[in-house]
Amino acid sequence: MTAETKPEPVPRDERLDVTHESFENFYRREFRDVVGLAYALSGSRLGAEDLAQEAFIAAHQRWDRIGEYDKPGAWVRRVVANKAVSGFRRKAAEAKALARLAGQRHQPLPEMEPQDEEFWREVRRLPGQQAKAIALFYVEDRPVAEISEILECSQATAKVHLFRGRQALAKKLSLEMSDE
């Protein structure tokens, strides 16, 4: 029997390229960044941890298959991004229904710095693919090539999502600033 050796830390740029590793190593390496992505998309620290856990549970249940992917981290991020957008839409619909019933609008409590919350609130109002592309680019500093893999689209499409998202944010944020 040979003694088990500790795995070498994986540099940030290579994280999505690791294959055939244990789920435990994958989880330890990726969890913090995946929670960061979920937080940017959901606006909730607790919600972000829940989203990340759900995505990792799904990966763990299918690890025989997911672990064989060239980039299992991209799969987990796609699950988080999809769940965050779905959750946001569901919560928005619930909030509108409650506001109609109660006769008043629901205002969620901010968990971010005020300037950050305003920006990410606007990001969450973007169409889903644009919001995901913006979060992956600005939260995780992912290059367009990785964003396209995570979103399962071409690089040209990922660039379009980033461009349109930036355009919409610039328009919305400058309108708000000029109204003050």
Buried (B, 14 or more C-beta within 10 A) or exposed (E): EEEEEEEEEBEEEEBBEBEEEEBEEBBEBBBEBBBBBBBBBBBBEEBBBBBBBBBBEBBBEEBEEBBEBEBBBBBBBBBBBBBBBEBBEEBEEEBEEEEEEEEEEEEEEEBBEEEEBBBBBBBBBBEBBBBBBBBBBBBBEBEBEBBBBBBEBEBEBBBBBBEBBBEBBEEBEEEEEEEE
